[in-house]
């Protein structure tokens, strides 16, 4: 039986599949395709989190964000610094503020 996935997977997944006695067929994505596949993977991981509320999915989201950052020339530390700057200038989400409308 062959199961078609045709999606980006973590680097050690082929090894894990082989250890399970199965034979994965893989290819290496070109740079532009890789960025698109990472974007698709981000959507997949966010949807999995929304469906399950499993905190481990948040870790998967971070891993994809880290990889996307690298494609933009940013390390995870740089992404975190940018996020901290935005938090300092615009705030976070801790106060649970819902904007209802703006007049004028």
Buried (B, 14 or more C-beta within 10 A) or exposed (E): EEEEEEEBBEEEEBEEBEEEEEEEEEEEEEEEEBBEBBBEBBEBBBEBBEEEEEEEBEEBBEBBBBBBBEEEEBEBEEBEEEEEEEEEEEEEEEEEEEEEEEEE
